[in-house]
Amino acid sequence: MAATVSTALASTPSPRALGDAPPSPRALTTRFLDFWLLGGASIAVWLVMIAFEGFRTSWAVDQHFRNLTVTTASLAVLVNYPHFLISYKLAYTRGHAFILARWWQLIVVPLGLAALFAAAYLFYEVPVDRLSLVSSAARTLEAWGANAQVLSGPRLGDLLFTAAFNLMIFTIGWHYTKQVFGCMMVCAHFDGYPLTGGQRALTKWALLSIWGMNFVYNNIGGAWTSFAGFSYSSFDLPDVAAPVSELVVGAGFCLVLFKVFYANYKTTGRLPSPNLLAPFVALYVWWLPQTRQYEFYFLMTPLFHSLQYLPFAYKVEDARLRGGPRRELRATAIIVGVVIAGWLAFEYVPDALDSRLGTFDAWGMFFFFTAAMLFINIHHYFIDNVIWRFKDPQVRTYLLG
């Protein structure tokens, strides 16, 4: 969710103009649930996990940390996967005109990703050292003192998947921070909390600095990471980039506290609501190196990010279906359909293809399982970039109304 809130629903009639109709709740779900869904629950769970981290020598404590891998894998079917698949529903059911007007994100990007993975499948075994362009780029990186392992291959399929993984890491960080910014702007709108254009811009860039810091930390030392049997290398950024990125994040945080929250309190006497603060605080808890707890960072953060997304989808779909025929039946069909589609897209279909075509035996990786995860994660960022714009009439009517 991106962009900024300018004048929200200036033309929306007041509750009095609607006769006896009750006013719409100034929330995505309810005020209470919004707090927990938008970040409050993640902060509470993080506090519990941090508190019990020092007691892991006890089996009664450590087993629950170790069981989180299985627990979050199962919860992904109900939370993580639907958060991806509902974005496809929201984008591709808006009609041909909407899709064609956003042809880059909704047509070119998925076709480009499909072409990349098709090339990886067809030419996986081609040695990278046969490709003069790649060899030249590797020598250039080495001359700059950067890590050339990202271009080493040794096979073309390895190279293409490494590129896709690094692109995913880049887009996911941007997406997380822009989603939190969207949460804050929507909550500010619901609360009637005043924010100038400069304050919105400052908040956005302070949050984006967290993405930059996380990207830097993921690319210090050129570490190797494995997923579903495939190992890929990050870039090797200078070590000094880490403390510099932390200083930028700290400066951004302090500026938001002083120039946004304190300035508004001094001018209007108003403090930001817990609902507005929850996603803001949560992002720092999720990604700061100083707050990092291993299982929470790798397992719970993606879960809570997905949970944070679902109230927005709920608000839009609920408003769209409200007053229509068979509302409950249609809403149930959407929920069940999105859950099943997510399970098919992330697990069943890729696993069936990998088993049928023997990709792990051939290349030492679950090709289709990994490709599906990368495709949906990367494309999801581009989809959200077009469907969550506050100037969009549907967003203004269904989400902010």
N, C-alpha and C positions, 0 to 999 in steps of 0.2 A: 504494500500500500504506500503510495508515494504522493508527491505534489503537496500543495499547501491549501489550507482553508482560507478563503478570502471573505466573501460575504455569503454566509450560509443560509440558504432558503429564505431569502428576503421576501420572496413572493408567496411563501407558504401561509395559508389562512390561519388565524388564531383559533384556539378551541372554541371561543365564543361565536366565531363566524360559522362554526360547524353545528350550531344548535346545542343539543345536549350531549354530543359525542364526547367521550372522555379524552383528555389530552394524552398524546402518545408519551410513553415513558422515555425519559431522557437517558436512555441506555441502550445497549445492544441486546441484552437479555433482561436482567434486572440490575439495579445498582450494586446489590450484594454480590451476585454471581459475576458481574463484570470485573470486579476487583480481583477475585480469585482466578478467573480465566485469563485475564490480560497480563498477569504476572505475579499476583499475590501468592498463589499456590506454589509457584516455583521458588519464591523466596522462602516460604515456610519449609518446604522440603529441603532446600539447600541448608537452612539453619540446622535442621535435624541431622542431616548427613555430616555437616561440619562438626556438630557437637559429639557425634558418636564415632568420628574418625579415629580418635585416640583409644577406643575400646575394641578395636578389631582383633586383638589377640584372643578375644572371647568368641567361641563358635557361635553363641547365641546372637551376636552382633554381626560378625563377618559373613555369615551365610546369607543374610539379607542383602548385603552389598553384592555378593557374588551372584545371587539370584536375579539381580536387576537386568542382566543380559537377556535372560529368557523372558522376564516380565515385560520389558520394553519391546521385545520382538513381537510378542503377542498383542500388546496394546497398539503397536503400529498399525495393525489391521483396522482398528477402530478410530485412531486419531491421526497418525502420520499420513497414511495412504489417502484417506478421505480429504485431508487438507490439500493434497496435490490434485486429486481428481476433480474436486468440486471447482477448482479454478478453470479446468477445461470446460466444464459444464457452463460456467458463468460466461466464458469467452465465446465459445463456438455455438451457443444457442441464441446469440444476439442478432443473427441474420447476416446475409451476404454483404450488405453494405458496411456493417461494422467490421467484418473480417477484412474486406478489401481495403478499407480505410486504414487498417493497421496491418498491412500486408507484410511488413518486415518482421514483426514479432510473431504473427500468427501463421504466416505461410513460409517465408524465406528461412527463418531460424529452424523450424522443425525439419524442413527439407534438407537444410545444410547439415544438421546433426544426423539425419538418416543417411545422407551421403557419406559422412565421415565413418559411421559404423559399418556401412556397406563396403567401403574401401578397406577398412580394417579386416573384415571377414574375408574378402576376396583375395587380399594381398598380404595376409598376416605374416607369412614366412619370408617376404622379400627383405634381404639384408639392408639395413639403413646405410651401410658404408657404400652401397651402390648409388646412393642419391647424392649428387654433388652439392645440391642446394643445402641439404641438411648438414653435410660435412663442413661446408663453408660457414654456416651459422654457428656450429659448434666451436669452430676455431675462433670466431669473433667473440663468443661468450668467454672462452678461455683467456683471450687477450685482455678482456675487461676484468678478469679475475672472478667471473661468475661461474656457477656450477653448470658444466656442459652435460651432466648426466641426464638432464631432462631431454636431451637430443640424442642420447647414445643408443637407444633401441634395446637390443641389437636388431630386432625385427621391426618392420614398418608397423605392424599391429601394436607392438609395445609402445612405439613412439606416439601413435595416434591416441591410444588410451591414456598415456601420460599427459598429453595435451588436454584431453577431455577432463581428466581429474583436476588439473590445475585451473582450468576454466571454471569448473564447478566450485572449487574452493573460493575463487574470486567472486563469482556471482552470488553464492550463498551468503557470504559476509555482507555484501551490499544489500541483499534482500532482507536479511535479518534486521539490519539497522533501519532501513526504510520502513519496514513493517512496524517497528516500535515507534518511529516518528509518526506514522499514520495513526497508531493507537492513541498517541498523546494529542494529536490534533483533533481527532474525533471526540475524545473525552473533553477537551477544552471547549469544543462546540456545544456538547451536551450540557456542560457546566456553566456556559456563558462566561468562561474565564478569558479575559482579554489578552490577546497576543498581537503585537505589532508585526509587520513584515520582517523587521530586523530581528525580533525575538524568535520568530519561526525559523528564519535562516540560521541564526546562531545555534538553536537547538538541533536542527538537522545536521549541521556540520560537526557539532560536538558528538553526536551519535555516530556519524560516518567515520570519525576519527577512531572509534572503537573497532570498526571494520578494518581500517587501515592497520591498526596495531595487531589485530588478530592475524591478518594476512602476513605481516612482517614476521610474527612469531612462528607461523607455519612454514616460513621459508628461511629461517636461520639455520645454518649448518648443513643444508642440502640433505635432510634426513629422508630415509626410505620408509614408506608406509605401505601396508598390505591391505587389500580388500578382495575377498572371495578368490584367493589364490593369486591375485595379480599384485605385483609390487611396482610402485612408481616413486619417482624422486621429485622433491620440491626444488626450488631455486636456492642458491646459497647467497643470501643477502649479507652485507657486512654486519658484524656483531653489534656495531654502534647503533644500528637502526632500531634495535629493541628498546634501549633506554630513551632514545629520542621519541619513539612512538608513544611510550608511556607518558613522557612529559607533555606531549600534545594532548593526549587523552585527559590528563589531570588538569591542564589549562582549560580545556573545553568544559569539563565538569564544573570547575570553579566559576567560569564565566556564566554558565547557565544558572547556577545558584544565585549569583550576584545580579546579572543583567536581566534575568527573566523572573525568577521566583521572588527574590528580595525586592527588585524594582517594582514589581506589581503589588507586593505587600505594602511597600512604602507609599505608592500612589493611590491604591484602592482599598488597602486594609484586608485584602483577600489572600489566602494561602491556596496553593493548588490542592485539589481533592486527592484522597487516597487512590481513586481510580486513575487519575492522570499520572500520579507518581509511580504506581505499581509497574507499568512497563518500562519506565525510565530507569528505575532502580534495578529491575530484573536484568536488563541488558548488561549492566556493569557486573552483576553477580554471575551471569552466564559466562562472560568472556574475559574478565580481568585475570591476568596471571596470578595476582595476589589472592584471589577468591577461588581459585580453581581446585576442585576436588575431582579426582579422576573419573569415577563412575558418573558423577553428576554432569561433568562437562561432555563426556562422550555419549552418554545414554539418555540422561534426563533433559538436557538442553534441547535437542531436536524434538523431543516429545512435547515440551512446554511451548516451544515455538509454534508447533502445529496446533496445539490447543488454543493458543492465542489467536490463531487465524480463524478458527471455526465460528466464534460468535459473529464475525462480520458476514460470513457466508450465511449463517442462520438468519441474521437480520434482513439481508437482502431477499432470501428465498421466502421467508415468512411474510414479508411485506408484499412480495409479488403474488403469493398465493392467497393472501387474505381477501375474503369476500368472494373468492371464486368457488366454483362447484367442486365438491368432493375434496376439500382442502386437506383434510387429515390423510385421506388415501393417497393423494398426490405427494404430500410431504413424506409419508412413509416410503413410497416408491423411490423417491429421490435418495433418501438416506440409505436404504437397502441397496439401491443401484450403485451408489458411489462406493460403498464398502466393498461390494463384490467386484466392481471394476478395478478398485485399487489392489485387491488381492490378486486378481487375474494379471494385472499389468506388472506388478512388482515381483510376484512369486510364481504363480502357477504356470503361466505361459512361458516366461523365460526359462524356468526349470525344465519344462517339458521339451523345449527346443535344445537346451544344453544336453539333456539326457539322450534325446533322439539323435543328435548330430555329433555327440562325443567331443564337445569342445574342450573339456578339461583334459581328456587324454591326449588331444592333439596339441594344445597350446599351454597347458598347465594353468588354465583359468576358466571360470564359468562365464563364457563370453556374453551370452544373452542376458544373464542375470545382472552382470555388471553394466552392460550397455543400457538396459532398461532403466536402471537406477540413475545413471549419468544423464540419459536423455531427459527423463522427467524432471530431475532436479534442476538442470540447466534451463530447460524450456519454461519451467514454472516461474522463474524470475522474470522472463520476458513477458509471459502472460500477465502476471500481476502488474507489470509496468503499464499495461493498457487498461485493465479493468478496474483499478482502484484509483481513479483520478477524480478529485472532488468536483471538478467542473462538469463531469459526465452527468447528463440528465438522470440516468437510472440510479447512479450512486446518490445524487442529491435527493431523489424522491424516495428511494427504498432504504438507504442507509442513514442519511442525515435527517429525514423527515420524521 
